[in-house]
């Protein structure tokens, strides 16, 4: 060790043991998103009561941000010295990249651009005590481990979306949302400003958008699937003035965040049509939508509509310096277009084949107008229908098919599939979770997302710009609820879009999340904490069944009971998978040496005759909803009553399926039961026809009548009149998909999903 390093170490030790000084020793770096390269060096840098920052105008945003951040409290007084120095380095290839060097007597931030330096500052921020976030830090000195970080993002588009049409949020909260985006090195805020349930941006030429379209008379209570629908009877709404929009955009720019506005068209337009009925096909007066879903009142393709939209865009464009304007393009039922004389005439005069090509005409015409104003369009993947507009960027939300199709046509793509990016989905199986639209998207699934579809070549992959987390707010009325749904999943998404795949490790990530939560506490962010929850899994080995418990954090102890009794520190300590030979109710929880951490896990195992047997399915479950695989249908565990995306439900998109269960030997069977999810608001429709076949050639057939129940149960023997049961070794189930969703129903024109749960054989 050199003489200089010895001196530095001795100085540091003297600080630690001085009775006159209070030194905060920073923890080992646990940065989110994880940097590309991080080297721990010998020595420490000491933040003292006075410290100097040196930067020129080329680093004004990043330098000013750091200066204001350090000045939040009284612990640090800034000078014009160069203890923290910003240096221009043109050798850094990525314009968003940086190098951060913590040396014993200096901190050096090197970057090619202010944006790169800004991300270095966000990393330095995580090396400082969490109390710096609100200015409550009070120690006299801070020691930071010497290190070198070299870092740059994997993707150029790193975004978060917020729907303010279904529920609106204050300007102050929008800024806090942008703060979170910037803190995690994300660079895009997708602001969903218009929809059927409200128009949220001031357009001065059309005052009725503020007076009428911005307000709905009442709002649906509970979930869309709850029948009959009930409403709160309260007028709801509001809008952002153009001055407020300018304020938000300027605030975002001061954090290197681009704001992309979304003005929905041709669908999700009922609010606008309520203000100006001539914009629709029927001309009839309609109300701003009071419940959620997809509505048939969409913009007509007549010239008056395009004049209106061009006027709107003329006011929107100057407010947003972003390259893109998002024009929606999704979920536009063609029902009214089919019976509209003006739309049918447009199809004829433009030489179009059908209403899908009319949608392409609509999008292409808007694209040409925006291109003439120096803007590019981005839209949901339905803009592929009828042909893709020449310069459009596709936001792929219905899985990856749209992304693959667009990338192969050399169009840019932003990935945001429901399966991994919809933060309005449930994130836990706990029954006390706040109401969500449905689905199931836990933290680990977000973290495991790879934005580049495997079907693309290396060359085609270059068109994948990045990914984005979406938050639709039908069931999210408050700012606290927004935070709960976004955090910690935004942490996972930030690492998905920033960090290299080889640096990602979920077990390491959750340890960093546990540490990061201290910062969120200081920031007073209402995050969801499911780190101490338990996962359970039935495993079969050599014709024996076991139940395996695990928790996200590896250094925690699990206690459990098998009789449904409360779990505590005197319960069984989990050490290995638990043998299962009968129906069992397991309760388990994570404890430290003093108390329980997190919620109690509870699982009921119905040990029926098919548990652990052999099962085959002729179609592969959709990769986004593969549950626990085919074996999950006979593992004795039923899926959630409300979260079809959990480990137990299997999802198939538009496919008939055949399931065969081999019981291993002929058995007496008195009951065969299963159930189907029927969440029509999510395009999930229970099948109308299912049939079971047995060894002796007999069969059972069930025809379901239309139902609004969320869960449809089927008992193949009881429903078929086989009251005396039967003997069989094999059970074959033929399940016919609902088919294409008809007009007038949620998801009209799309293929229906089939979701099936546990098949119970007794």
For each residue, the residues with C-beta under 8 A, 3 or more apart:
1: 5 6 9 42
2: 5 6
3: 6 7
4: 7 8 104
5: 1 2 8 9 42 43 104
6: 1 2 3 9 10
7: 3 4 10 11
8: 4 5 11 12 43 44 104
9: 1 5 6 12 13 42 43
10: 6 7 13 14
11: 7 8 14 15
12: 8 9 15 16 43 44 46 143
13: 9 10 16 17
14: 10 11 17 18
15: 11 12 18 21 23 46 141 143
16: 12 13 23 25 143
17: 13 14
18: 14 15 21 23
19:
20:
21: 15 18 140 141
22: 139 140 141
23: 15 16 18 46 139 140 141 142 143
24: 129 137 139 141 142 143
25: 16 143
26: 127 128 129 142 143 144 145
27: 30 515
28: 40 145
29: 38 40 126 127 145 147
30: 27 126 511 512 515 516
31: 34 35 38 123 126 127 149 512
32: 126 184 491 494 495 509 512 513 516
33: 184 185 491 494 495 497 498 499
34: 31 38 495 499 503 504 508 509 512
35: 31 38 123 149 150 151 499 503
36: 150 151 152 499 500 503
37: 148 149 150 151
38: 29 31 34 35 147 148 149
39: 147 148 149
40: 28 29 145 146 147
41: 102 103 145 146 147 148
42: 1 5 9 146
43: 5 8 9 12 103 104 146
44: 8 12 104 143 144 145 146
45: 102 103 104 105 106 107 143 144 146
46: 12 15 23 141 142 143 144
47: 51 76 128 141 142 143 144
48: 51 140 141
49: 75 76 77 140 141
50: 76 77 78 79
51: 47 48 70 76 77 78 79 81 83 84
52: 78 79 80 81 82 83 84
53: 63 66 67 70 78 80 81 82 83 84 85 86
54: 80 81 82 84 85 86
55: 58 59 60 62 63 85 86 117
56: 59 86
57: 60
58: 55 88 114
59: 55 56 62 63 86 88 109 111 114 117
60: 55 57 63 64 114
61: 64 65 114 115 118 254 255 256
62: 55 59 65 66 86 109 111 114 115 117 118 120 121
63: 53 55 59 60 66 67 86 117
64: 60 61 67 68
65: 61 62 68 69 118 121 254 255
66: 53 62 63 69 70 84 121 124
67: 53 63 64 70 71 78
68: 64 65 71 72
69: 65 66 72 121 125 132
70: 51 53 66 67 76 78 132
71: 67 68 76 78
72: 68 69 132 133 134 135
73: 76 131 132 134 135 136 137 138
74: 135 138
75: 49 132 137 138 139 140
76: 47 49 50 51 70 71 73
77: 49 50 51
78: 50 51 52 53 67 70 71
79: 50 51 52
80: 52 53 54
81: 51 52 53 54
82: 52 53 54 85 106
83: 51 52 53 105 106 107
84: 51 52 53 54 66 106 107 109
85: 53 54 55 82 106 107 108 109
86: 53 54 55 56 59 62 63 109 111 117
87: 108 109 110 111
88: 58 59 110 111 112
89: 92 99 110 111 112
90: 112
91: 112
92: 89 97 98 99 110 111 112 116 152
93: 97 112 152
94: 97 112 116 152 153
95: 112 113 115 116
96: 113 115 116 119 152 153 156 187
97: 92 93 94 111 112 116 150 151 152 153
98: 92 109 110 111 116 117 119 120 123 149 150 151 152
99: 89 92 108 109 110 111 120 148 149 150 151
100: 107 108 109 110 120 123 124 147 148 149 151
101: 106 107 108 110 147 148 149
102: 41 45 107 127 144 145 146 147 148
103: 41 43 45 106 107 108 146
104: 4 5 8 43 44 45 146
105: 45 83
106: 45 82 83 84 85 101 103
107: 45 83 84 85 100 101 102 103 124
108: 85 87 99 100 101 103
109: 59 62 84 85 86 87 98 99 100 117 120 121 124
110: 87 88 89 92 98 99 100 101 120
111: 59 62 86 87 88 89 92 97 98 99 114 115 116 117 120
112: 88 89 90 91 92 93 94 95 97 116
113: 95 96 116 117
114: 58 59 60 61 62 111 117 118 256
115: 61 62 95 96 111 118 119 187 256
116: 92 94 95 96 97 98 111 112 113 119 120 152
117: 55 59 62 63 86 98 109 111 113 114 120 121
118: 61 62 65 114 115 121 122 182 255 256
119: 96 98 115 116 122 123 151 153 185
120: 62 98 99 100 109 110 111 116 117 123 124 149 151
121: 62 65 66 69 109 117 118 124 125
122: 118 119 125 126 182 183 184 185
123: 31 35 98 100 119 120 126 127 149 151
124: 66 100 107 109 120 121 127 128
125: 69 121 122 128 132 183
126: 29 30 31 32 122 123 516 519
127: 26 29 31 102 123 124 144 145
128: 26 47 124 125 132 142 144
129: 24 26 132 137 139 142
130: 133 518 519 521 522
131: 73 134 135 136 137 138 522
132: 69 70 72 73 75 125 128 129 135 137
133: 72 130 519 522 523
134: 72 73 131 522 523 524
135: 72 73 74 131 132
136: 73 131 522
137: 24 73 75 129 131 132 142
138: 73 74 75 131
139: 22 23 24 75 129 142
140: 21 22 23 48 49 75
141: 15 21 22 23 24 46 47 48 49
142: 23 24 26 46 47 128 129 137 139
143: 12 15 16 23 24 25 26 44 45 46 47
144: 26 44 45 46 47 102 127 128
145: 26 28 29 40 41 44 102 127
146: 40 41 42 43 44 45 102 103 104
147: 29 38 39 40 41 100 101 102
148: 37 38 39 41 99 100 101 102
149: 31 35 37 38 39 98 99 100 101 120 123
150: 35 36 37 97 98 99
151: 35 36 37 97 98 99 100 119 120 123
152: 36 92 93 94 96 97 98 116
153: 94 96 97 119 156 158 185 497 498
154: 497 498 499 500 501
155: 158 451 464 465 466 467 497 498
156: 96 153 465 466
157: 187 188 414 465 466 467 468 497
158: 153 155 185 186 187 188 466 467 468 494 497 498
159: 181 186 187 188 189 190 260 414 466 467 468 469 497
160: 177 180 181 186 188 189 190 468 469 471 486 490 493
161: 189 190 192 416 468 469 470 471
162: 169 174 177 189 190 191 192 471 473 482
163: 166 167 192 195 470 471 472 473 474
164: 167 168 169 174 191 192 193 200 240 473
165: 168 192 193 194 195 196 197 198 199 200 271 473
166: 163 195 197 198 292 472 473 474 476
167: 163 164 473 474 476 477 478
168: 164 165 198 200 237 238 239
169: 162 164 173 174 177 479 482
170: 173 174 479
171: 174 175 240 244 247 248
172: 175 176
173: 169 170 176 177 479 482
174: 162 164 169 170 171 177 178 191 248
175: 171 172 178 179 248 251
176: 172 173 179 180
177: 160 162 169 173 174 180 181 189 482 486
178: 174 175 181 182 189 248 251 252 255 257
179: 175 176 182 183 255
180: 160 176 177 183 184 486 487 490 525
181: 159 160 177 178 184 186 187 188 189 255 257 490
182: 118 122 178 179 185 186 255 256 257
183: 122 125 179 180
184: 32 33 122 180 181 490 491 494 498
185: 33 119 122 153 158 182 494 498
186: 158 159 160 181 182 257 490 493 494 497 498
187: 96 115 157 158 159 181 256 257 258
188: 157 158 159 160 181 257 258 259 260 468
189: 159 160 161 162 177 178 181 252 257 258 259 260
190: 159 160 161 162 260 262 326 468 470
191: 162 164 174 248 259 260 261 262
192: 161 162 163 164 165 195 262 264 326 472
193: 164 165 199 200 201 240 261 262 263
194: 165 198 199 200 201 262 263 264 268 269 271 272
195: 163 165 166 192 198 264 268 271
196: 165 268 269 270 271 288 289 295 297
197: 165 166 216 270 271 288 289 290 292
198: 165 166 168 194 195 213 214 215 216 236 237 271 288
199: 165 193 194 209 210 213 214 239 271 272 275
200: 164 165 168 193 194 214 238 239 240
201: 193 194 239 240 242 245 261 263 316
202: 209 210 239 240 241 242 245
203: 206 209 210 311 312 315 316
204: 207 242 315
205: 311 312 315
206: 203 209 275 276 308 311 312
207: 204 210 211
208: 211 212 213 275 276
209: 199 202 203 206 212 213 214 239 272 275
210: 199 202 203 207 213 214 239
211: 207 208 214 215 275
212: 208 209 215 274 275 288
213: 198 199 208 209 210 271 272 274 275 288
214: 198 199 200 209 210 211 237 238 239 271
215: 198 211 212 235 236 237 238 288
216: 197 198 219 235 236 237 271 287 288 289 290
217: 235 287 288 290
218: 231 232 233 234 235 236 290
219: 216 231 232 234 236 290 291
220: 224 229 230 231 290 291 292
221: 230 231 232
222: 226 230 435
223: 226 435 475
224: 220 229 291 292 293 474 681
225: 679 680 681 708 710
226: 222 223 229 230
227: 708
228:
229: 220 224 226 291
230: 220 221 222 226
231: 218 219 220 221 290 291
232: 218 219 221
233: 218
234: 218 219
235: 215 216 217 218
236: 198 215 216 218 219
237: 168 198 214 215 216 288
238: 168 200 214 215
239: 168 199 200 201 202 209 210 214
240: 164 171 193 200 201 202 244 245 248
241: 202 244 245
242: 201 202 204 245 246 315 319
243: 246 247
244: 171 240 241 247 248
245: 201 202 240 241 242 248 249 319 320
246: 242 243 249 250 319
247: 171 243 244 250 251
248: 171 174 175 178 191 240 244 245 251 252 259
249: 245 246 252 253 259 319 320 321
250: 246 247 253 254
251: 175 178 247 248 254 255
252: 178 189 248 249 255 257 258 259
253: 249 250 256 257 321
254: 61 65 250 251
255: 61 65 118 178 179 181 182 251 252
256: 61 114 115 118 182 187 253
257: 178 181 182 186 187 188 189 252 253
258: 187 188 189 252 322 323
259: 188 189 191 248 249 252 320 322
260: 159 188 189 190 191 320 322 324 325 326 378
261: 191 193 201 316 319 320 322 325 326
262: 190 191 192 193 194 326 327 328
263: 193 194 201 309 312 313 316 325 326 327 328
264: 192 194 195 267 268 269 327 328 330
265: 269 299 309 327 328 329 362 366
266: 269 298 299 301 329 332 359 362
267: 264 294 295 298 299 328 329 330 331 332 333
268: 194 195 196 264 294 295 298 328 330 331 332
269: 194 196 264 265 266 272 273 279 280 297 298 299
270: 196 197 273 274 286 288 289 295 297
271: 165 194 195 196 197 198 199 213 214 216 274 275 288 289
272: 194 199 209 213 269 275 276 279 299
273: 269 270 276 277 279 280 286 297 299
274: 212 213 270 271 277 285 286 287 288
275: 199 206 208 209 211 212 213 271 272
276: 206 208 272 273 279 308
277: 273 274 280 282 283 284 285 286
278: 283 304
279: 269 272 273 276 299 300 304 305 308
280: 269 273 277 283 284 286 297 298 299 300 336
281: 297 298 300 336 337 339 340 342 343
282: 277 297 336 340
283: 277 278 280
284: 277 280
285: 274 277
286: 270 273 274 277 280 297
287: 216 217 274 290
288: 196 197 198 212 213 215 216 217 237 270 271 274
289: 196 197 216 270 271 292 293 295
290: 197 216 217 218 219 220 231 287
291: 219 220 224 229 231
292: 166 197 220 224 289 437 474 681
293: 224 289 681 746
294: 267 268 331 333 746 747 748
295: 196 267 268 270 289 298 333
296: 333 335 336 743 744
297: 196 269 270 273 280 281 282 286 336
298: 266 267 268 269 280 281 295 332 333 336 337
299: 265 266 267 269 272 273 279 280 305 309 362
300: 279 280 281 304 305 336 337 340 342 343
301: 266 305 337 340 342 343 346 358 361 362
302: 305 306 342 343 346
303: 306 307
304: 278 279 300 307 308
305: 279 299 300 301 302 308 309
306: 302 303 309 310 365 366 369
307: 303 304 310 311
308: 206 276 279 304 305 311 312
309: 263 265 299 305 306 312 313 366
310: 306 307 313 314 369
311: 203 205 206 307 308 314 315
312: 203 205 206 263 308 309 315 316
313: 263 309 310 316 317 325 366 369 370 373
314: 310 311 317 373
315: 203 204 205 242 311 312 318 319
316: 201 203 261 263 312 313 319 320 325
317: 313 314 320 325 370 373 375
318: 315
319: 242 245 246 249 261 315 316
320: 245 249 259 260 261 316 317 325
321: 249 253
322: 258 259 260 261 325
323: 258 375 376
324: 260 375 376 377 378 393
325: 260 261 263 313 316 317 320 322 370 375 376 377 378
326: 190 192 260 261 262 263 377 378 379 395
327: 262 263 264 265 363 366 367 370 377 378 379 383
328: 262 263 264 265 267 268 379 380
329: 265 266 267 332 359 363 379 380 382 383
330: 264 267 268 379 380 381 382 397
331: 267 268 294 380 382
332: 266 267 268 298 329 359 382
333: 267 294 295 296 298 336 743 748 749
334: 337 338 355 356 358 359 749
335: 296 338 339 743 744 748
336: 280 281 282 296 297 298 300 333 339 340 343
337: 281 298 300 301 334 340 343 344 355 358
338: 334 335 343 344 355
339: 281 335 336
340: 281 282 300 301 336 337 343 344
341: 344 345
342: 281 300 301 302 345 346
343: 281 300 301 302 336 337 338 340 346 347 355 358
344: 337 338 340 341 347 348
345: 341 342 348 349
346: 301 302 342 343 349 350 352 358 361
347: 343 344 350 352 353 354 355 357 358
348: 344 345 351 352
349: 345 346
350: 346 347 358 361
351: 348
352: 346 347 348 357 358 360 361 386
353: 347 356 357 386
354: 347 357 358 386
355: 334 337 338 343 347 358 359
356: 334 353 359 360 385 386
357: 347 352 353 354 360 361 386 387
358: 301 334 337 343 346 347 350 352 354 355 361 362 386
359: 266 329 332 334 355 356 362 363 382 383 385 386
360: 352 356 357 363 364 383 385 386 387 388 389
361: 301 346 350 352 357 358 364 365 386
362: 265 266 299 301 358 359 365 366
363: 327 329 359 360 366 367 377 379 383 389 392
364: 360 361 367 368 389 390
365: 306 361 362 368 369
366: 265 306 309 313 327 362 363 369 370 377
367: 327 363 364 370 371 377 389 390 391 392
368: 364 365 371 372
369: 306 310 313 365 366 372 373
370: 313 317 325 327 366 367 373 375 376 377
371: 367 368 374 375 376 391
372: 368 369
373: 313 314 317 369 370
374: 371
375: 317 323 324 325 370 371
376: 323 324 325 370 371 391 392 393
377: 324 325 326 327 363 366 367 370 389 391 392 393
378: 260 324 325 326 327 392 393 394 395 414
379: 326 327 328 329 330 363 382 383 392 393 394 395
380: 328 329 330 331 383 394 395 397
381: 330 384 394 395 396 397 398 401 402 403 406
382: 329 330 331 332 359 379 385
383: 327 329 359 360 363 379 380 388 389 392 394
384: 381 387 388 394 402 405 406
385: 356 359 360 382
386: 352 353 354 356 357 358 359 360 361
387: 357 360 384
388: 360 383 384 392 394 406 409 411
389: 360 363 364 367 377 383 392
390: 364 367
391: 367 371 376 377
392: 363 367 376 377 378 379 383 388 389 411
393: 324 376 377 378 379 411 412 413 414 465
394: 378 379 380 381 383 384 388 402 403 406 411 412 413 414
395: 326 378 379 380 381 413 414 416 468
396: 381 399 400 401 402 403 406 413 414 415 416 417
397: 330 380 381 402 416 417 418 421 422 470
398: 381 401 402 417 418
399: 396 402 417 418 419 622 624 653
400: 396 403 404 415 417 453 455
401: 381 396 398 404 405
402: 381 384 394 396 397 398 399 405 406 413
403: 381 394 396 400 406 407 413 415 453 464
404: 400 401 407 408 453 455 456
405: 384 401 402 408 409
406: 381 384 388 394 396 402 403 409 411 412 413 463
407: 403 404 410 411 413 453 456 460 461 463 464
408: 404 405 456 460
409: 388 405 406
410: 407 463
411: 388 392 393 394 406 407 463
412: 393 394 406 463 465
413: 393 394 395 396 402 403 406 407 463 464 465
414: 157 159 378 393 394 395 396 465 466 467 468
415: 396 400 403 421 449 451 464 466 467 468
416: 161 395 396 397 421 422 467 468 469 470
417: 396 397 398 399 400 420 421 624
418: 397 398 399 421 422 425 439 624
419: 399 422 441 445 623 624 625 645
420: 417 441 445 446 448 449 624
421: 397 415 416 417 418 446 449 467 468 469 470 493
422: 397 416 418 419 425 439 441 470 472
423: 427 441 469 470 471 485 486 489 490
424: 436 437 470 471 472 473 474 475 476 485
425: 418 422 436 437 438 439 440 441 643 645
426: 429 433 436 438 439 440 441 640 642 643 645
427: 423 433 440 441 442 443 485 489 528 530
428: 433 442 528 530 533
429: 426 440 640 643 646
430: 433 530 533 599
431:
432: 599
433: 426 427 428 430 436
434: 475 481 484
435: 222 223 475
436: 424 425 426 433 439 475 485
437: 292 424 425 472 474 475 681 682
438: 425 426 642 643 644 645 679 681 682
439: 418 422 425 426 436 643 644 645 682
440: 425 426 427 429 640 643 644 645 646
441: 419 420 422 423 425 426 427 445 446 489 645
442: 427 428 445 446 530
443: 427 446 447 488 489 492 510 513 530 552
444: 447 448 492 506 552
445: 419 420 441 442 448 449
446: 420 421 441 442 443 449 469 489 492 493 496
447: 443 444 492 495 496 504 506 509
448: 420 444 445 506
449: 415 420 421 445 446 467 493 496
450: 454 496 501
451: 155 415 464 466 467 496 497
452: 456 461 464
453: 400 403 404 407 456 464
454: 450
455: 400 404
456: 404 407 408 452 453 460 461 464
457: 460 461
458: 461 462
459: 462
460: 407 408 456 457 463
461: 407 452 456 457 458 464
462: 458 459
463: 406 407 410 411 412 413 460
464: 155 403 407 413 415 451 452 453 456 461
465: 155 156 157 393 412 413 414
466: 155 156 157 158 159 414 415 451 497
467: 155 157 158 159 414 415 416 421 449 451 493 496 497
468: 157 158 159 160 161 188 190 395 414 415 416 421 493
469: 159 160 161 416 421 423 446 486 489 490 493
470: 161 163 190 397 416 421 422 423 424
471: 160 161 162 163 423 424 476 482 485 486
472: 163 166 192 422 424 437 476
473: 162 163 164 165 166 167 424 476 477 482
474: 163 166 167 224 292 424 437
475: 223 424 434 435 436 437
476: 166 167 424 471 472 473 481 482 485
477: 167 473 481
478: 167 481 482
479: 169 170 173 482 483
480: 483 484 526
481: 434 476 477 478 484 485 526
482: 162 169 173 177 471 473 476 478 479 485 486
483: 479 480 486 487 525 526 527
484: 434 480 481 487 526 527 528
485: 423 424 427 436 471 476 481 482 489 528
486: 160 177 180 423 469 471 482 483 489 490
487: 180 483 484 490 491 520 525 526 527 528
488: 443 491 492 513 516 517 520 527 528 529
489: 423 427 441 443 446 469 485 486 492 493
490: 160 180 181 184 186 423 469 486 487 493 494
491: 32 33 184 487 488 494 495 509 513 516
492: 443 444 446 447 488 489 495 496 509
493: 160 186 421 446 449 467 468 469 489 490 496 497
494: 32 33 158 184 185 186 490 491 497 498
495: 32 33 34 447 491 492 498 499 504 509
496: 446 447 449 450 451 467 492 493 499
497: 33 153 154 155 157 158 159 186 451 466 467 493 494
498: 33 153 154 155 158 184 185 186 494 495
499: 33 34 35 36 154 495 496 503 504
500: 36 154 503 504
501: 154 450 504
502:
503: 34 35 36 499 500
504: 34 447 495 499 500 501 509
505: 508 509
506: 444 447 448 509 510
507: 510 511 552 554
508: 34 505 511 512
509: 32 34 447 491 492 495 504 505 506 512 513
510: 443 506 507 513 514 531 552 553
511: 30 507 508 514 515 553
512: 30 31 32 34 508 509 515 516
513: 32 443 488 491 509 510 516 517 531
514: 510 511 517 531 553
515: 27 30 511 512 518
516: 30 32 126 488 491 512 513 519 520
517: 488 513 514 520 521 527 529 531
518: 130 515 521 522
519: 126 130 133 516 522 523
520: 487 488 516 517 523 525 527
521: 130 517 518 524 525
522: 130 131 133 134 136 518 519
523: 133 134 519 520
524: 134 521
525: 180 483 487 520 521
526: 480 481 483 484 487
527: 483 484 487 488 517 520
528: 427 428 484 485 487 488
529: 488 517 532 598
530: 427 428 430 442 443 533 552 598
531: 510 513 514 517 552 553 598
532: 529 551 552 553 556 590 597 598 599
533: 428 430 530 551 552 590 598 599 601
534: 549 550 551 558 588 589 590 601
535: 549 550 551 552
536: 547 548 549 550 586 588 601 603 637
537: 547 548 550 628 647
538: 545 546 547 548 580 605 611 612 635 636 637
539: 545 546 547 548 577
540: 543 544 545 546 612 631
541: 544 546
542:
543: 540 612
544: 540 541 579 612
545: 538 539 540 579 580 581 607 611 612 636
546: 538 539 540 541 577 578 579 580
547: 536 537 538 539 577 578 580 584 586 603 605
548: 536 537 538 539 577 578
549: 534 535 536 558 560 574 577 578 586 588 601
550: 534 535 536 537
551: 532 533 534 535 554 556 558 590
552: 443 444 507 510 530 531 532 533 535
553: 510 511 514 531 532 556 590
554: 507 551
555:
556: 532 551 553 590 591 592 597
557: 573 574 590 591 592
558: 534 549 551 573 574 588 589 590 591
559: 567 568 569 571 572 573 574 588 589 591
560: 549 567 571 572 574 578 586 587 588 589
561: 564 565 566 567 571 572 586 587 588
562: 572 578 584 585 586
563: 585
564: 561 585 587
565: 561 587
566: 561 587 600
567: 559 560 561 571 587 588 589 596 600
568: 559 571 596
569: 559 591
570:
571: 559 560 561 567 568
572: 559 560 561 562
573: 557 558 559
574: 549 557 558 559 560 578 588
575:
576:
577: 539 546 547 548 549
578: 546 547 548 549 560 562 574 586
579: 544 545 546
580: 538 545 546 547 584 605 607 636
581: 545 607
582: 607
583: 604 605 606 607 636
584: 547 562 580 604 605 607
585: 562 563 564 602 603 604 605
586: 536 547 549 560 561 562 578 601 602 603 604 605
587: 560 561 564 565 566 567 600 601 602
588: 534 536 549 558 559 560 561 567 574 600 601
589: 534 558 559 560 567 596 597 598 599 600 601
590: 532 533 534 551 553 556 557 558 596 597 598
591: 556 557 558 559 569 594 595 596 597
592: 556 557 595 597
593:
594: 591
595: 591 592
596: 567 568 589 590 591 600
597: 532 556 589 590 591 592
598: 529 530 531 532 533 589 590
599: 430 432 532 533 589
600: 566 567 587 588 589 596
601: 533 534 536 549 586 587 588 589
602: 585 586 587
603: 536 547 585 586 637
604: 583 584 585 586 637 638
605: 538 547 580 583 584 585 586 611 636 637
606: 583 611 636 637 638 758 760
607: 545 580 581 582 583 584 611 636
608: 611 636 760 761 762
609: 613 663 667 669 761 762
610: 613 615 634 661 663 731 759 760 761
611: 538 545 605 606 607 608 634 635 636
612: 538 540 543 544 545 634 635
613: 609 610 634 661 662 663 664
614: 661 662 664
615: 610 630 631 633 634 659 660 661 662
616: 630 659 660 662
617: 620 621 630 650 657 658 659 660
618: 657 658 659
619: 652 655 656 657 658
620: 617 623 626
621: 617 625 626 627 629 630 650 651 652
622: 399 625 626 651 652 653 753
623: 419 620 626
624: 399 417 418 419 420 645 651
625: 419 621 622 644 645 649 650 651 755
626: 620 621 622 623 629 650 651
627: 621 632 639 646 647 648 649 650 651
628: 537 631 632 635 647 648
629: 621 626 632
630: 615 616 617 621 633 650 659
631: 540 615 628 634 635
632: 627 628 629 635 637 647 648 650 758
633: 615 630 650 659 674 756 757 758 759
634: 610 611 612 613 615 631 661 758 759 761
635: 538 611 612 628 631 632 648 758
636: 538 545 580 583 605 606 607 608 611 758
637: 536 538 603 604 605 606 632 648 758
638: 604 606 648 675 757 758
639: 627 643 644 646 647 648 649 757 758
640: 426 429 440 643 644 646 648 649
641: 710 711
642: 426 438 710
643: 425 426 429 438 439 440 639 640 646 649
644: 438 439 440 625 639 640 649 651 677 679 682 684 755
645: 419 425 426 438 439 440 441 624 625 649 651
646: 429 440 627 639 640 643 649
647: 537 627 628 632 639
648: 627 628 632 635 637 638 639 640 757 758
649: 625 627 639 640 643 644 645 646 677 755 756 757
650: 617 621 625 626 627 630 632 633 755 756
651: 621 622 624 625 626 627 644 645 684 753 754 755
652: 619 621 622 655 657 737 753 754 755 756
653: 399 622 751 753 754
654: 737 739 740 751 752 753
655: 619 652 737 754
656: 619 734 735 736 737
657: 617 618 619 652 734 735 737 754 756
658: 617 618 619 732 733 734 735
659: 615 616 617 618 630 633 732 733 735 759
660: 615 616 617 730 731 732 733
661: 610 613 614 615 634 730 731 732 733 759 761
662: 613 614 615 616 729 730
663: 609 610 613 666 667 728 729 730 731 761
664: 613 614 729
665: 729
666: 663 695 727 728 729
667: 609 663 727 728 729
668: 725 726 727
669: 609 672 717 725 726 727 728 731 761 762
670: 717 725 762
671: 715 717 718 725 760 761 762
672: 669 692 700 715 716 717 731 759 760 761
673: 713 714 715 716 759 760
674: 633 713 714 733 756 757 758 759 760
675: 638 711 712 713 714 756 757 758
676: 686 687 711 712 714 754 755 756 757
677: 644 649 684 686 710 711 712 755 756 757
678: 684 685 686 707 708 709 710 711 712
679: 225 438 644 682 684 710 755
680: 225 683 684 685 708 745 746 747
681: 224 225 292 293 437 438 746
682: 437 438 439 644 679 746 747 753
683: 680 741 746 747 750 751 752 753
684: 644 651 677 678 679 680 752 753 754 755
685: 678 680 738 741 752 753 754
686: 676 677 678 704 707 712 738 754
687: 676 690 704 735 736 737 738 754
688: 703 704 736 738
689: 701 702 703 704 736
690: 687 701 702 704 714 716 733 734 735 736
691: 699 700 701 702 733 734
692: 672 699 700 701 716 720 731 732 733 734
693: 697 698 699 731 732 733 734
694: 697 698 699 726 728 730 731 732
695: 666 727 728 729 730
696: 726 727 728
697: 693 694
698: 693 694 722 726
699: 691 692 693 694
700: 672 691 692 716 717 719 720 722
701: 689 690 691 692 720
702: 689 690 691 714 716 719 720
703: 688 689
704: 686 687 688 689 690 707 712 714
705:
706:
707: 678 686 704 712
708: 225 227 678 680
709: 678 712
710: 225 641 642 677 678 679
711: 641 675 676 677 678
712: 675 676 677 678 686 704 707 709
713: 673 674 675
714: 673 674 675 676 690 702 704 719
715: 671 672 673 718 719
716: 672 673 690 692 700 702 719 720 733
717: 669 670 671 672 700 720 722 725 726
718: 671 715 722 723
719: 700 702 714 715 716
720: 692 700 701 702 716 717
721:
722: 698 700 717 718 725 726
723: 718
724:
725: 668 669 670 671 717 722
726: 668 669 694 696 698 717 722
727: 666 667 668 669 695 696
728: 663 666 667 669 694 695 696 731
729: 662 663 664 665 666 667 695
730: 660 661 662 663 694 695
731: 610 660 661 663 669 672 692 693 694 728 759 761
732: 658 659 660 661 692 693 694
733: 658 659 660 661 674 690 691 692 693 716 759
734: 656 657 658 690 691 692 693
735: 656 657 658 659 687 690 754 756
736: 656 687 688 689 690
737: 652 654 655 656 657 687 751 752 754
738: 685 686 687 688 741 752 754
739: 654 751 752
740: 654 749 750 751 752
741: 683 685 738 745 746 747 748 749 750 751 752
742: 745 748
743: 296 333 335 748 749
744: 296 335 748
745: 680 741 742 748
746: 293 294 680 681 682 683 741
747: 294 680 682 683 741 750 752
748: 294 333 335 741 742 743 744 745
749: 333 334 740 741 743
750: 683 740 741 747
751: 653 654 683 737 739 740 741
752: 654 683 684 685 737 738 739 740 741 747
753: 622 651 652 653 654 682 683 684 685
754: 651 652 653 655 657 676 684 685 686 687 735 737 738
755: 625 644 649 650 651 652 676 677 679 684
756: 633 649 650 652 657 674 675 676 677 735 759
757: 633 638 639 648 649 674 675 676 677
758: 606 632 633 634 635 636 637 638 639 648 674 675
759: 610 633 634 659 661 672 673 674 731 733 756
760: 606 608 610 671 672 673 674
761: 608 609 610 634 661 663 669 671 672 731
762: 608 609 669 670 671
